[in-house]
Amino acid sequence: MATFSFKRYSKLKRRLVVLFIGIFIILQSLSVLSKEKNKYNPTTLVFPSFLHTYGIRKATRFHLFLFTQNKVKFDNPQSLAVVRLLSWEDTTNTNDDDEVTVYGVNSGQNNIIYNNSMKSLGIYGLTEKGIERLNRPYGIAANEKGDVYVADTGNHRIVKLFNPGHNLVYQNSVGEQGSGEGQFNEPHGVALDSQGILYVTDSGNNRVQVFSPDLQFIREWGKKGDAPEKLSFPDGIAVTDKHQYWSYYRQDFVVVIDQNHSRIQQFDPQGNFMRGISASEFDYLDVYLKSIALDYYDNIYVTDAKNHCIHKFDYHLNYLTSYGRYGDGDKEFIEPRGITIYRRFGQVFVAEKWGAQYYWIGTDCLNFTVEILPSKKACRFKYFLTEPSFVTTDILNEDQRLITRLWTRQFRRSGSQKDFWGGRIRSVPDSVFIKEKLKPALQYQDFTIIPPGRYFIKYKIEPTYSSYQYFEKIIIRELKI
């Protein structure tokens, strides 16, 4: 996240800014305490560390006022895009890999807001005129080379901008109002694959158009309709392919929001229908799906402005969870719109009605149950993971001292899980007790099978992204044998 630059402020103004920041951080802390009391603490997404944000993980109207000296206000924010620019790379420092550039569409004021350094903002659209000026922009996509594509919805075209390092400049555009190849009727979403191929949802023409990096038409698919393979006013779009470097499964697919913002459809890159899911199929009667993004595991994240949350699916469109609720506190949203994910580190940025929020991908464990299976002389632990995770499982005595460890940092995919334990006590290396500062239950050292009694099962669940250094989910349940 960017930090403040005070060079333009007088000494008095600097003191006021510092005071305001301090008040903001205090209010954020009070909000955290309030939410803890309400026991609302989903962890599919988690807060970045304090050192990464200095406590400011929400960009509010007040922050934008300070950064832009009131030149720009949040007015109908829409799509986001995030990249790690090659021009920012420091080849002499192998650790120089976490500074990203985030582009945000501020549709109501016809501009693009982005960080042109880690300390300042750039704004495209304040002084541009003629063909360089945007009209109700909506979707945005970018790559590490500096290419930025914008769905200039009001002008029925796609605009290509370029960022050589610290500022956006106009390059060219394609489109005019119409239904022919390379024409548009209010284009909404744009997405780039790893080869620079551009996918555009041509909303008014109920189709997806595909272009080369220099905006030459390649193909199109989709005709109006509610049936599979057809599109009805497509909006948000995301794409991944087997050449995508930061992809675990190396899938080839395109996902599109359509049918009046209530359906997600998945196609191959040539436009062949793969599968789809409507809101009623994941138990939401009324939704307004806006924007879509993919993570390292090709999980699909979709913002829902109607229900003030983010829905998460795996790459087969199996529903995993929703995250967020209405409000301006922690882990709450007000009409979330754009979403983008830096796939390498699991950094998530969300635009909402009056600002933006910043998260890291975490993990959550839902519906954990313990069952004794007398016929099999075993215990079964059932649970649901919202994210691929590393799982460590311990058996504790009544004093919560460690008796045995069943497994350490085993990789589990997202979705329903079943683990079995036959009661055997395995020896635990002394290094584990020392490293994790655990206390052993010494009276069980001579047992190979755990005797009847009252115990506790402890699951430690860690994300696979860099957030694992700051976050873990602990589940403890009673176990009677």
N, C-alpha and C positions, 0 to 999 in steps of 0.2 A: 504494500500500500504506500501511496505517496505521503511524504511528511511536509509540514508547512514551511514556506520560505517567507521570512519576515523582512526582507530587504526594503520593500516599498513602504513599510509602516514606520510611523514615528514611534518614539519610546513609549508614549502613552498608549498608542494603539496596540503595540506589542504586548503590553501588560494586560490590556483588555482581552486580547485573543487568548493569552495564556490562561486568564481567569475563566473564560468561556469554555476552553478545552477541559480545564479541571472540573468545572461544574458538570460538563457532559459526561466525563468518565465516572464521576460520583453517581450521577443519575443512572448510568448504565449498571453500576455495581448494585444500586438499590433495586433496579429492575431484576437483576439476577436473583437476589435474595427473595424478592416477591414471587418469582416463578418457582423457586425451590419450595416455598411454602405450599404452592398449588400443586406440586409434584408433577409439573408438566416439563418433561425433559427428554424429548426425542433426540437420538444421537446418530441418525443416519447421516446428518450433516453436523459438524461441530465447529466451534469458534477457533480461528487461528490463535497461535500463542500470542501473548501480550507483546513480546519482543518483535513480533512480525507486524503488528498493527498499532502498537502503543495504546491499545484500548479502544481504538476507533475502527470498528468493523462495519459501521453504517455510514454511508454518504448521505447526509440530509440536506435539506434546502439551506440550512445555515452554513454547512461546509462549502456548498457551491457558491454561496454569497461571498465567503471569505476568499476562495480561490480565484474567482473571476471578477471580484470587485463589483458585484451586482450586474455584470454584463449579460449573464445568462441565468435563467431560472428553469427548474424542472417543469416541463410542460409536455405532458403525454409521452413519457419515456417509452421506448419500444425495445428493439433487439440489442443484443450485446455480442461482441466477439473478443477473444483473448488470444494473444500470440506472444511468443518469445522471439523478438526481432533479432535476426542475425547481425544487424548493424550494432546491436547492443552487446554482442559477445566480446568478452575479454579473453583472448586466446592464451594469455599468460597466467590466467587464474582458473584452475579446474573447478573451483567452487562457485564460479560466477555463472549461475544458471537459474536463479529464482526471480529475476526481475522481469515482469511481464508487462505488456502493453494491453490495456483494455479500452475498446472502442464502444461507445454507447450512443444510440440514436435518440436524440431529443426532438421528437417529431413535431411538436407544437411550435417550436422556434426554428425548424428547418436547419438544424445543425448536428454535428457529430462532436461529442465531448470525449477526450482521450487524454491519458497522461503522456506528455512528451518528454518526461524525465521522471525520476522518483520523487521529485519535489514540486512539480508544476503541471498545470493542465494546458492542453491545446484545444482550440475550438475551430472546427471547420464550419463555415457558413455565416460568419459575422460580417465579412466584407466581400465575399464572393458575389459576382454578378453574372448576368447572361447565362450561358450554357453551364457555367460552374455552379450556379445556384440550385439548391435542392428545394423540392416542393413536397411536403408531407412524406419525408423518408420513413421507411419502416424496417426492412430487414438489412442485416449487415453480415459480411463474412470477411475473413482476413487470413493471410498466411505469414510465415516467418520472413519471407523475402521482402515484405513491405507492401504487397498488393492488398487493396481494400476494395470490396465491391458493395455497393449500396443499392437497395431497391428504392428508387426514387418514384414512389407510388403516384404522387400527384402529377408527375410529368410522364408517366407510363414508360419508364425506361430503366435501364441498369447503368449506373455510373461506376467507372473504375477510377479510384484514387490511388496515390502511391505515397508511402511514408519512407523517405530515405533514412530516417533515424529519429527525427524530432518534430516533423510537421507534415501534415497531409496536403498534397497538391493534386489538382485535377489532371487526369490523363485523357480519358475519352469516355464514350458512352455508346449504348446501343438501344434502339427502340423508339417507338412512337405508338400512339393509340391505334389498335387494330387487332386482327386475329390471325395474321399471317406469320410466317417464320420470322423470328426476331422482332415481332410486334407484341405489345402487351396491353392488357386491360387491368390496370391497378395491380402490378406485381407486388407481392408481399414478402415472401421469404427467399433468402439466398443461402447457399451452402457450398463449400469447397471440399473436394476430395484431396488426397495426398499428391495427386499429379497436377493440381491446379484447375481441374475441370469444374465448371460452375453449374449448379443446379438452381433453378428459379421456379418458384410457384407463381404462375400467371393466374391470379385468383379469378378475375372476371372471365377468363377464357377456360376455366376448369381444367387446367393442364400443368404439367411441368415441362419447362424448356431447358435444354442442356447446351452449354457453350464452352468453347475452348478458352484458354487463359486470355487470348486477345479478343474475346467476345465474338467469335465466329460461331454461327449456329451449327449444332451437331445433330440433335434429334429432339423429339417431344413425345409425351405420352399423356393419356388421360382424357376422358370425355365426361361431360356432365352426367351425374347419376349417383344413386346411393348404393348400387351394387359393387362388389369387389371389382377391382381393376378400373373402376371409374372414380372420378374425383368431383367433389362438390365444393366449390369455393376453397381450394387449398390455401393454407396459410404457412405456419412454421414448417421448416424442413431441416433435416440434418443428414449427413452422409458419412460413411466410413468404407474403407476398402482394404484389401489384403496387403497393400503396400504401405498402409498407415503404420509408422514406426511405433508410436505409443498405443498399441492395441494388443491385448492379450490373445484374443481369439482370431484376429485377422479375418473378420467377416467382410462380405461385400453386400451392402444394403443401403437403401435410402428410406427414411421415415418421414411421413408427411401428416400434418394435422389438417383435417377437412371436415365436411358435413356439418357446417355451421359451428365449428370449434368443438365438436363433440366426439370425434373419432380419430384414431391414429391408424394409418395404413403403412405397411412395409412392402417395398418393392426391391427387386434387384436393380443394378445401375442401368439396365436397358429398359426398365419400366415394367417388367413382368411381376405380377402380383404375387406376394409371398403369404402374407397374413394380415389381419387387422383386428382391432378391438374398439368397441364403443363404450361410452361412459357407463351404460347400464350393466355391462359385463364386469366392471370392477366396482359395482354397487354405489355409483353416484348418479342420481337422477337428473341433476342439472349442473352442467359444467360450462366453463368458457376457457378452453385450452388455447394457449397463446403461442408459446415458443418452445423449442425442443433442442436438447443437447445430448451428447454422448460422452461417456467417460472411458477410461482405459480398458474396462471389461465390456465395452459396448453396451452397458446399461443405458437405458433411455430415460431422460428426465424431461418432464413436461410441466410448464407453469399453468396454473388454473386460477384465473383472475376472479372467477365467481366464488370459489371456495377458499381463496386466499392461501393456497398451498402449492406444493410441488408433488406431482405423482412420479413414482419411479417404477420402471419395468426392466426386466432383463432383456437380452437381445432377441428372445423369442416372443416378446410382448406378454410374458407372464407378469402379472401385477405383483409388485414387491411391497410397496408401502406408500403412504403419503407423509409429507413432512410440512409442518407449519399450520398456523391457524390465524384468524383475523386479529390484528392488533399492531401496535407500534413498539412492543417490547421484544425481549429476546426470543428468537426462533418463531417470530410472528411476521406476517406480511400484510400489506394493504394492496390488493390487486397486483400481484406479481405478473410481470410481463416477460421481458427478455431473460434468458439464462444462457450462460456459456461456461465451459469447463476447460481448464488447462489440463489435458489428459495425463501428462507426465507426473504431476504432483498431486492431482486431485483438488485443485483450487477451483472453487465454484463462485461465480458472480451472478447476482440476481438483480434485475431492475424492477422496481415497483412504482406505485403511482407517484410518489414524491421523493424518490431517491433510489439508492442501490445498497445491496448488502453483500458481504464477503464471507464465505465459509470454506472449510476444508471437508473433504469426504471422510466421514467416520464410519461407524457401523452400529447396528442396533440388533438386539436379541429379543424376540417376541415369543410369547406363549410357551414359556419354558415349563415343562412338566417332568415329574419323576415317577416312574412306575416300577414296581417290583413284579418280576415274572417268576413265580415259584416253580412252574413246570420246567423252566429253562435254567433255574438257579442263577438268575442274572437280574441286573437293573437296566432299565431303558430310560434314556434321557432324550426327550423330544423338544425341539425348539425351531425357531425360524430366524434366519439371518437375512438382513436387508442388504448386505454387501459381502462379497467374498472376503474372508477373514482368516486370521491365525487364531487357533483355539488352544488354550492350555487348561487342563482339567485336574483338579486336586480333590482328594478325600480328606476331610478334617474331622478331628474328634470334637467333643462337646465344648472344649475350650478353644476351638478353632485353631488347633495346632495341626501341622501337616502329618498325616499318616502315610500317604502314598500319592504319587503323581501318576496319572493314567497316560497322559501324552502331553508333549510340549510343542506349542506353536504349530500344530497341524493345520494345513491349508484346507479350508472348507469353502465351497462355492455358496452363492446366495441361494435362498429358498429353504424348504423344509429339510430338517436334519434329524437323524436317529443315531444315537451312540449307545453301545452296550458295554456293560462291565460285569464280569463274572465273580467279583468279590476278591480277586487275587491281590495281594499286597506286594508291590514291587519296591525294591530298595531305591532310595533317592540319593544321588551323589552329594557329598558334603558341599561341593561348589554351588549347588542350587540354593542351599540354606544360606550360605555366605553372600552370594550375589543378590538374592531376593530378600534377604533379611527375614527368613522364615524361621519359626520355632518348631522343632520336631516333637512329635508325640512318641516319646521313647518307649512307652509300655507296649507298643505294637511291633517292636523290632523282631521279636521271636515268632511272630505269626506269618504264615504264608497265605491263609484265607482269613478275612476279617470276621471276627466273632459277632454274634447278634448284639445289637445295641443301637444307640442314637448317634447319628453322624450328620455331617454336612457335605454337600457336593458344591464345589466352587468352580465356576467357569470364568476364565479370563479371556475376553474376546478383543482382539486388536485389529485395526484396519491394516491394510497392506501398503497404504500410501505413507508419505512422510509424517502424517498426523499421528502415526503410532508412537512417536517419541513423546507426545503430549497427552495422549488420550488412550484409555482402555475401558471396556465395559465389563463390570464385575456382576455376576449372577451367583447368589448363594441360596441354596434350598436345603431344607431338612431332609434327611434320609434315614428311615428306620428299617433296620435289617433284623 
